[in-house]
Amino acid sequence: MAAAGTCFGWNEPVAYKKNVRAVRAVLAGVVAVPGALFFIAMYVSLIEALLKGNKVAAWWLMVESLALAVTIFLIVWLRYRRDRQIGLLIGLLVVGATWLWGPHLWDAVSSTVVPQYKGLTPAERAQAVGQYRLAVVQACAAAGGVIALLYTARNYRLIRRGQVTDRLSKALERLESTEEFVRLGGILALQQIIHDAPAQAEHVTHIVRTFVRRQAPKSGHSTSLGVQAAAASGLLLPPGRAASGPERPAADVQAALTALNTRHAKLYSSRIDLSGYHLAGAHMARQNLHGAQLSRAVLTDAVLARATLGRASLENCDLRRVRAMGSRCNDAQMNGADLREAVFILANMVACDLTGADLRNACLSKSDLQLATLMGGKLSGAHLVSTDLTKADLTGVRAEEKPVRLDGSCLYQARLNGAVLRNASLIGAKLRHADLTDADLTGADLTRADLREARGLTADQLLTAGSIEKAQLDPTLRAACRRSEHGTGTEARGPVSQEVQP
């Protein structure tokens, strides 16, 4: 029941996320519809120009459409580099101004540089020469102003770079302090540098990652030396749990993890190596951990909501009571991980490797586990309600202590060879084409379950089930159940005497 409370206690955040997604979808539609109409209008104009035989107009329309598409692609591609976006927009403005006013500007400049004095009287000629000299002086002054502006901009960049270097040096000095609050100030300074100087984000991100690896304790350090080192680094050691490590990371370590989650740092914070580190209670919501090395790490009670864990290495990782709603864990390696009481509602876990994982009392409801591997996993008390387990491998999974809930789950073509699902709840589950060879269904509730064309399913297995009311079975299997029912007598009919639908 505790797992059920944990599982269903997140209905409000899930509803909030659905509202946020709906608002984003509406905004995307508002932006996309005018853009689509603009492209359609340009396409129609292009077709019209081709039909009328105006190849020049058609060529210009094609060039403009291509330039617009390339511009949109570059803006989206540089969405994390605001400085490059500004440079791109300035370049586009210059090109557009040259395109619109270039011919007129060239006519004015050519007539000024090479003046024509034919047909002028001496007085008019002298006046024209004076005006030409004045124009030359003005042009030189304008050129000097432009050069001075460029020189000022260069000096500004140099001064700004020097300021960033000075700020970085002071922040690094703070990281060497023995006081936790001084180190915290250094991390916050580095985070501000990442925001103010995106060009230095890669180097600063590397420094922050190194700081996390240096300050975070290693998992499994139960010696007095490890406790003293943790206390010296400012880590919070809860009473009675000194040997197992702190319940949550120190303030400076948590600030470093938050700094890695900023917009510019996300480009370089993936594939971080935190194998074997103790980060229990860490807050890493929306963190980019794609391809990260987290094997043997301790992430107990961590917050990984909507985090990106695709292709991450989480072998033998301690993920007890982790909250990872809406996370993306596709192709992640979680074999041997401890996921007891973890919450992975609405998570994307396609092709995730959970071989030998401990999922007791975990909640994976409404998650996508297509092609996932759960061989030999422990599912006692787990909640997989409305979970997509299409073609998943559940060979040898065990749910003996507490019944597993698979109500409404899709187990199409799933492999359940030798699975122990005693007293499991499979109400309305879709088990069509699933492989149930040697599966233990003792006391399982198969009400309204779809068992048509299930492989390896026998009448003896159904005789031990708790309920098969309104279950959908093949005619041959239904007839075998009836024969077994008549053979055992009325006293021993059990569950198969209930209504069975083809």
C-alpha positions as CSV (number, residue, x, y, z in Angstrom):
1,M,0.0,0.0,0.0
2,A,2.9,2.3,0.6
3,A,3.9,1.9,-3.0
4,A,0.4,2.7,-4.1
5,G,0.4,5.9,-2.1
6,T,3.8,6.8,-3.6
7,C,2.5,6.0,-7.0
8,F,-0.7,7.9,-6.9
9,G,0.6,10.8,-4.9
10,W,1.9,12.4,-8.1
11,N,-1.4,13.0,-9.9
12,E,-1.4,16.8,-9.4
13,P,2.2,17.3,-10.9
14,V,1.3,15.0,-13.8
15,A,-1.9,17.0,-14.4
16,Y,0.2,20.2,-14.2
17,K,2.6,18.9,-16.7
18,K,-0.2,18.0,-19.1
19,N,-1.5,21.6,-18.8
20,V,2.0,22.9,-19.6
21,R,2.3,20.6,-22.6
22,A,-1.1,21.8,-23.8
23,V,-0.1,25.5,-23.5
24,R,3.1,24.8,-25.4
25,A,1.2,22.9,-28.1
26,V,-1.1,25.9,-28.6
27,L,1.8,28.3,-28.7
28,A,3.6,26.1,-31.2
29,G,0.5,26.1,-33.3
30,V,0.1,29.8,-33.2
31,V,3.7,30.2,-34.4
32,A,3.6,27.3,-36.9
33,V,0.4,28.2,-38.7
34,P,1.5,31.7,-40.0
35,G,4.9,30.2,-41.0
36,A,3.2,27.4,-42.9
37,L,0.8,29.8,-44.7
38,F,3.8,32.0,-45.7
39,F,5.7,29.0,-47.2
40,I,2.5,28.0,-49.0
41,A,2.1,31.5,-50.4
42,M,5.7,31.5,-51.6
43,Y,5.2,28.1,-53.2
44,V,2.1,29.2,-55.0
45,S,3.9,32.3,-56.3
46,L,6.7,30.1,-57.5
47,I,4.4,27.8,-59.4
48,E,2.5,30.8,-60.8
49,A,5.8,32.4,-62.0
50,L,6.9,29.1,-63.7
51,L,3.5,28.8,-65.4
52,K,3.8,32.3,-66.7
53,G,7.3,31.7,-68.0
54,N,8.9,34.3,-65.7
55,K,12.0,32.3,-64.9
56,V,13.8,35.2,-63.3
57,A,11.0,35.7,-60.8
58,A,10.8,32.0,-60.1
59,W,14.5,31.9,-59.5
60,W,14.4,34.8,-57.0
61,L,11.5,33.2,-55.2
62,M,13.4,29.9,-54.9
63,V,16.5,31.7,-53.6
64,E,14.4,33.6,-51.0
65,S,12.6,30.5,-49.9
66,L,15.9,28.6,-49.5
67,A,17.5,31.6,-47.6
68,L,14.5,31.7,-45.2
69,A,14.6,28.0,-44.6
70,V,18.4,28.2,-43.9
71,T,17.8,31.1,-41.5
72,I,15.2,29.3,-39.5
73,F,17.4,26.2,-39.3
74,L,20.4,28.3,-38.1
75,I,18.3,30.0,-35.5
76,V,17.0,26.7,-34.1
77,W,20.4,25.1,-34.3
78,L,22.0,28.0,-32.4
79,R,19.2,28.2,-29.8
80,Y,21.7,27.7,-26.9
81,R,24.2,30.3,-28.3
82,R,22.5,33.7,-28.0
83,D,25.6,35.6,-29.1
84,R,25.8,33.7,-32.4
85,Q,22.1,34.2,-32.9
86,I,22.6,38.0,-32.5
87,G,25.5,37.9,-35.0
88,L,23.4,35.9,-37.4
89,L,20.6,38.4,-37.2
90,I,23.0,41.3,-37.7
91,G,24.5,39.6,-40.8
92,L,21.0,39.1,-42.2
93,L,20.1,42.7,-41.6
94,V,23.2,43.8,-43.5
95,V,22.5,41.5,-46.4
96,G,18.9,42.7,-46.5
97,A,19.9,46.3,-46.5
98,T,22.5,45.8,-49.2
99,W,19.8,43.9,-51.2
100,L,17.3,46.7,-51.0
101,W,19.4,49.8,-51.1
102,G,22.6,48.6,-52.8
103,P,21.9,49.8,-56.3
104,H,20.9,53.3,-55.2
105,L,23.8,53.5,-52.8
106,W,26.2,52.5,-55.6
107,D,24.8,55.1,-58.0
108,A,25.3,57.8,-55.3
109,V,28.8,56.7,-54.5
110,S,30.0,56.3,-58.1
111,S,28.8,59.8,-59.0
112,T,30.6,61.2,-56.0
113,V,33.9,59.4,-56.5
114,V,34.0,60.1,-60.2
115,P,32.3,63.5,-60.6
116,Q,31.3,64.7,-64.1
117,Y,32.3,68.4,-64.9
118,K,31.3,68.5,-68.6
119,G,29.0,71.3,-69.6
120,L,29.6,73.3,-66.4
121,T,30.5,77.0,-66.3
122,P,33.7,78.0,-64.3
123,A,31.5,79.2,-61.4
124,E,29.5,75.9,-61.3
125,R,32.7,73.9,-61.7
126,A,34.3,75.7,-58.7
127,Q,31.1,75.1,-56.7
128,A,31.1,71.4,-57.7
129,V,34.8,71.0,-56.8
130,G,34.1,72.5,-53.4
131,Q,31.2,70.2,-52.8
132,Y,33.3,67.2,-53.9
133,R,36.0,68.2,-51.4
134,L,33.5,68.6,-48.6
135,A,32.0,65.1,-49.5
136,V,35.5,63.6,-49.4
137,V,36.2,65.2,-46.0
138,Q,32.9,63.9,-44.7
139,A,33.6,60.4,-46.0
140,C,37.0,60.4,-44.3
141,A,35.4,61.5,-41.1
142,A,32.8,58.8,-41.4
143,A,35.5,56.2,-42.1
144,G,37.4,57.4,-39.1
145,G,34.3,57.1,-37.0
146,V,33.7,53.6,-38.1
147,I,37.4,52.7,-37.4
148,A,37.1,54.3,-34.0
149,L,33.9,52.3,-33.3
150,L,35.6,49.1,-34.4
151,Y,38.6,49.8,-32.2
152,T,36.2,50.6,-29.3
153,A,34.4,47.3,-29.8
154,R,37.7,45.5,-29.9
155,N,38.8,47.1,-26.7
156,Y,35.5,46.3,-25.1
157,R,35.9,42.6,-26.0
158,L,39.4,42.6,-24.6
159,I,38.3,44.3,-21.4
160,R,35.3,42.0,-21.0
161,R,37.6,39.0,-21.6
162,G,40.0,40.2,-19.0
163,Q,37.1,40.7,-16.6
164,V,35.8,37.2,-17.2
165,T,39.4,35.8,-16.7
166,D,39.7,37.8,-13.4
167,R,36.3,36.6,-12.2
168,L,37.3,33.0,-13.1
169,S,40.5,33.3,-11.2
170,K,38.7,34.6,-8.1
171,A,36.1,31.8,-8.3
172,L,38.8,29.2,-8.6
173,E,40.5,30.6,-5.5
174,R,37.2,30.2,-3.6
175,L,36.9,26.6,-4.7
176,E,40.1,25.9,-2.8
177,S,38.7,27.1,0.5
178,T,37.9,24.8,3.4
179,E,34.7,26.7,4.2
180,E,31.6,25.4,2.6
181,F,30.0,28.8,2.1
182,V,33.1,30.2,0.4
183,R,33.1,27.2,-2.1
184,L,29.3,27.8,-2.6
185,G,30.1,31.4,-3.6
186,G,32.7,30.2,-6.0
187,I,30.2,27.8,-7.7
188,L,27.6,30.6,-8.0
189,A,30.3,32.8,-9.6
190,L,31.1,30.1,-12.1
191,Q,27.4,29.7,-12.9
192,Q,27.1,33.4,-13.6
193,I,30.2,33.3,-15.8
194,I,28.5,30.5,-17.8
195,H,25.5,32.7,-18.3
196,D,27.5,35.9,-19.1
197,A,30.2,34.4,-21.3
198,P,28.8,31.5,-23.3
199,A,32.1,31.2,-25.2
200,Q,33.7,30.1,-22.0
201,A,30.9,27.7,-21.0
202,E,32.8,24.6,-22.1
203,H,35.9,25.3,-20.0
204,V,33.8,26.4,-16.9
205,T,31.6,23.3,-17.2
206,H,34.7,21.1,-17.2
207,I,35.8,22.9,-14.0
208,V,32.4,22.4,-12.3
209,R,32.3,18.7,-13.3
210,T,35.8,18.2,-11.8
211,F,34.6,20.0,-8.6
212,V,31.7,17.6,-8.3
213,R,33.9,14.5,-8.7
214,R,36.4,15.9,-6.1
215,Q,33.9,17.0,-3.5
216,A,31.2,14.3,-3.7
217,P,32.0,11.3,-1.4
218,K,32.5,7.9,-2.9
219,S,29.8,5.3,-2.3
220,G,30.6,2.5,0.2
221,H,33.0,4.5,2.3
222,S,32.2,3.3,5.8
223,T,35.5,3.8,7.5
224,S,36.1,6.5,10.1
225,L,38.6,8.2,7.6
226,G,35.8,8.5,5.1
227,V,33.4,10.0,7.7
228,Q,36.1,12.5,8.7
229,A,36.7,13.5,5.1
230,A,33.0,13.9,4.5
231,A,32.7,16.1,7.6
232,A,35.7,18.2,6.6
233,S,34.1,18.8,3.1
234,G,31.0,20.2,4.7
235,L,28.8,17.2,3.9
236,L,25.6,16.7,6.0
237,L,25.8,13.5,7.9
238,P,22.5,12.4,9.4
239,P,22.5,10.9,12.9
240,G,22.8,7.1,12.8
241,R,23.7,6.9,9.2
242,A,27.3,7.9,9.1
243,A,28.5,4.6,7.6
244,S,26.0,4.7,4.7
245,G,26.8,8.3,3.7
246,P,24.9,11.6,3.8
247,E,21.2,11.8,3.0
248,R,21.7,14.6,0.6
249,P,24.7,16.3,-1.0
250,A,26.4,19.3,0.5
251,A,25.3,22.8,-0.5
252,D,28.3,23.4,-2.8
253,V,27.9,20.0,-4.5
254,Q,24.2,20.6,-5.1
255,A,25.0,24.1,-6.4
256,A,27.5,22.6,-8.8
257,L,24.9,20.1,-10.1
258,T,22.5,23.0,-10.6
259,A,25.1,25.0,-12.5
260,L,25.5,22.0,-14.9
261,N,21.8,22.3,-15.6
262,T,21.9,25.8,-17.0
263,R,21.1,26.5,-20.6
264,H,24.7,27.0,-21.9
265,A,26.2,24.3,-19.7
266,K,23.8,21.6,-20.9
267,L,25.8,21.5,-24.2
268,Y,28.8,20.1,-22.4
269,S,27.4,18.5,-19.2
270,S,26.4,15.2,-20.8
271,R,28.5,12.0,-20.6
272,I,29.7,13.1,-17.1
273,D,31.5,10.3,-15.2
274,L,30.0,9.9,-11.7
275,S,30.6,6.2,-11.3
276,G,30.7,5.1,-7.7
277,Y,29.8,8.5,-6.2
278,H,27.4,9.1,-3.3
279,L,24.7,11.6,-4.5
280,A,21.8,10.6,-2.4
281,G,19.0,13.2,-2.3
282,A,20.5,15.2,-5.2
283,H,18.1,17.5,-7.2
284,M,18.8,16.9,-10.9
285,A,15.4,17.6,-12.5
286,R,15.7,18.2,-16.2
287,Q,19.4,17.4,-16.0
288,N,21.1,16.4,-19.2
289,L,22.7,13.1,-18.3
290,H,22.7,11.5,-21.8
291,G,25.4,8.9,-22.0
292,A,26.5,9.6,-18.4
293,Q,28.5,7.0,-16.4
294,L,26.6,6.4,-13.2
295,S,27.4,2.8,-12.5
296,R,27.6,1.9,-8.8
297,A,26.5,5.4,-7.9
298,V,24.1,6.1,-4.9
299,L,21.2,8.2,-6.0
300,T,18.8,7.3,-3.2
301,D,15.8,9.8,-2.9
302,A,17.2,11.8,-5.8
303,V,14.9,13.9,-8.0
304,L,15.3,13.1,-11.7
305,A,12.0,14.4,-13.0
306,R,12.1,14.9,-16.8
307,A,15.9,14.2,-16.8
308,T,17.6,12.9,-19.9
309,L,19.2,9.6,-19.2
310,G,19.3,8.1,-22.7
311,R,22.2,5.6,-23.2
312,A,23.3,6.3,-19.6
313,S,25.2,3.6,-17.7
314,L,23.4,2.9,-14.4
315,E,24.7,-0.7,-13.7
316,N,24.3,-1.7,-10.1
317,C,23.2,1.9,-9.3
318,D,21.2,2.6,-6.1
319,L,18.0,4.3,-7.3
320,R,15.8,3.6,-4.3
321,R,12.9,6.1,-4.0
322,V,14.1,8.0,-7.0
323,R,11.5,10.4,-8.4
324,A,11.9,10.3,-12.2
325,M,8.5,11.2,-13.6
326,G,8.6,12.0,-17.3
327,S,12.3,11.1,-17.6
328,R,13.8,9.8,-20.8
329,C,15.8,6.6,-20.1
330,N,15.7,5.0,-23.6
331,D,18.5,2.6,-24.2
332,A,19.8,3.1,-20.6
333,Q,21.8,0.3,-19.0
334,M,20.2,-0.4,-15.6
335,N,21.1,-4.1,-15.1
336,G,21.4,-5.0,-11.5
337,A,20.1,-1.5,-10.3
338,D,18.2,-1.1,-7.1
339,L,14.9,0.6,-8.0
340,R,12.9,-0.2,-4.9
341,E,10.0,2.3,-4.4
342,A,11.3,4.3,-7.3
343,V,8.7,6.4,-9.3
344,F,9.1,6.4,-13.1
345,I,5.5,7.5,-14.1
346,L,5.2,8.5,-17.8
347,A,8.9,7.7,-18.3
348,N,10.3,6.8,-21.7
349,M,12.2,3.5,-21.1
350,V,12.2,2.0,-24.6
351,A,14.9,-0.7,-25.0
352,C,16.1,-0.1,-21.4
353,D,18.2,-2.9,-19.9
354,L,16.8,-3.8,-16.5
355,T,18.3,-7.3,-16.3
356,G,18.3,-8.5,-12.6
357,A,17.0,-5.1,-11.4
358,D,15.2,-4.9,-8.1
359,L,11.8,-3.3,-8.8
360,R,10.0,-4.2,-5.6
361,N,7.3,-1.6,-4.8
362,A,8.4,0.5,-7.7
363,C,5.9,2.5,-9.7
364,L,6.3,2.5,-13.5
365,S,2.7,3.2,-14.4
366,K,1.9,4.6,-17.9
367,S,5.6,4.3,-18.9
368,D,6.9,3.1,-22.2
369,L,8.9,-0.1,-21.8
370,Q,8.8,-1.4,-25.3
371,L,11.6,-3.8,-26.1
372,A,12.9,-3.5,-22.5
373,T,14.7,-6.3,-20.8
374,L,13.7,-7.3,-17.3
375,M,15.1,-10.8,-17.2
376,G,15.4,-12.1,-13.6
377,G,14.0,-8.9,-12.2
378,K,12.1,-8.7,-8.9
379,L,8.6,-7.2,-9.3
380,S,7.0,-7.9,-5.9
381,G,4.5,-5.1,-5.2
382,A,5.5,-3.2,-8.3
383,H,2.9,-1.0,-10.1
384,L,3.0,-1.3,-13.9
385,V,-0.6,-0.1,-14.5
386,S,-1.3,0.8,-18.2
387,T,2.4,0.3,-19.0
388,D,3.5,-0.5,-22.5
389,L,5.6,-3.7,-22.4
390,T,5.3,-4.6,-26.1
391,K,8.0,-7.2,-27.0
392,A,9.6,-6.8,-23.6
393,D,11.6,-9.6,-22.1
394,L,10.3,-10.6,-18.7
395,T,11.9,-14.1,-18.6
396,G,12.3,-15.4,-15.1
397,V,10.9,-12.3,-13.3
398,R,9.6,-13.0,-9.8
399,A,6.8,-11.5,-7.8
400,E,6.3,-13.9,-4.9
401,E,6.2,-11.7,-1.8
402,K,3.6,-9.2,-3.0
403,P,1.4,-9.3,-6.1
404,V,2.5,-7.2,-9.0
405,R,-0.1,-4.9,-10.7
406,L,-0.2,-5.1,-14.5
407,D,-3.8,-3.9,-15.0
408,G,-4.4,-2.6,-18.5
409,S,-0.8,-3.1,-19.5
410,C,0.1,-4.1,-23.1
411,L,2.2,-7.2,-23.1
412,Y,1.9,-7.9,-26.8
413,Q,4.6,-10.4,-27.9
414,A,6.2,-10.2,-24.5
415,R,8.3,-13.0,-23.2
416,L,7.2,-14.3,-19.8
417,N,9.0,-17.7,-19.9
418,G,9.3,-19.1,-16.3
419,A,8.0,-15.9,-14.8
420,V,6.5,-16.1,-11.3
421,L,3.4,-14.0,-11.2
422,R,1.6,-15.3,-8.1
423,N,-1.5,-13.4,-7.2
424,A,-0.6,-10.9,-9.9
425,S,-3.3,-8.4,-11.0
426,L,-3.6,-8.6,-14.8
427,I,-7.1,-7.2,-15.2
428,G,-7.6,-6.1,-18.8
429,A,-4.0,-6.9,-19.7
430,K,-3.2,-7.5,-23.4
431,L,-1.3,-10.7,-23.6
432,R,-1.9,-11.6,-27.2
433,H,1.0,-13.5,-28.8
434,A,2.8,-13.4,-25.4
435,D,5.0,-16.3,-24.5
436,L,3.8,-17.8,-21.2
437,T,5.8,-21.0,-21.2
438,D,6.2,-22.4,-17.7
439,A,4.8,-19.1,-16.2
440,D,3.5,-19.4,-12.7
441,L,0.0,-17.8,-12.7
442,T,-1.2,-19.2,-9.3
443,G,-3.9,-16.9,-8.0
444,A,-3.5,-14.4,-10.8
445,D,-6.4,-12.2,-11.7
446,L,-6.9,-12.5,-15.4
447,T,-10.3,-10.8,-15.6
448,R,-11.0,-9.4,-19.1
449,A,-7.4,-10.3,-20.1
450,D,-6.7,-10.9,-23.8
451,L,-4.9,-14.3,-24.0
452,R,-5.6,-15.1,-27.6
453,E,-2.8,-16.8,-29.5
454,A,-0.7,-16.8,-26.3
455,R,2.2,-19.2,-26.7
456,G,2.9,-21.9,-24.1
457,L,-0.3,-21.2,-22.2
458,T,-1.9,-24.4,-20.9
459,A,-5.2,-25.3,-19.2
460,D,-3.3,-26.3,-16.1
461,Q,-1.9,-22.8,-15.7
462,L,-5.5,-21.4,-16.1
463,L,-6.8,-23.8,-13.5
464,T,-4.4,-22.3,-10.9
465,A,-5.4,-18.7,-11.8
466,G,-7.5,-16.7,-9.3
467,S,-10.0,-15.5,-11.9
468,I,-10.4,-15.7,-15.7
469,E,-13.8,-14.0,-15.8
470,K,-14.6,-12.6,-19.3
471,A,-11.0,-13.5,-20.4
472,Q,-10.5,-13.9,-24.1
473,L,-9.1,-17.4,-24.9
474,D,-8.5,-19.5,-28.0
475,P,-11.3,-22.0,-28.7
476,T,-8.9,-25.0,-28.3
477,L,-7.7,-23.7,-24.9
478,R,-11.2,-23.0,-23.8
479,A,-12.3,-26.6,-24.7
480,A,-9.3,-28.0,-22.8
481,C,-10.3,-26.0,-19.7
482,R,-13.8,-27.4,-19.9
483,R,-12.5,-30.9,-20.2
484,S,-10.2,-30.4,-17.3
485,E,-13.1,-28.9,-15.4
486,H,-15.3,-32.0,-16.0
487,G,-12.4,-34.4,-15.3
488,T,-11.7,-32.9,-11.9
489,G,-15.4,-32.8,-10.9
490,T,-17.7,-30.1,-9.7
491,E,-16.0,-29.8,-6.3
492,A,-12.7,-28.8,-7.9
493,R,-13.8,-26.6,-10.7
494,G,-12.2,-23.5,-9.3
495,P,-11.7,-20.5,-11.4
496,V,-12.3,-22.1,-14.8
497,S,-16.0,-22.6,-14.0
498,Q,-16.4,-18.8,-14.5
499,E,-17.5,-17.3,-17.8
500,V,-14.9,-17.3,-20.6
501,Q,-15.3,-15.4,-23.8
502,P,-13.7,-16.3,-27.1
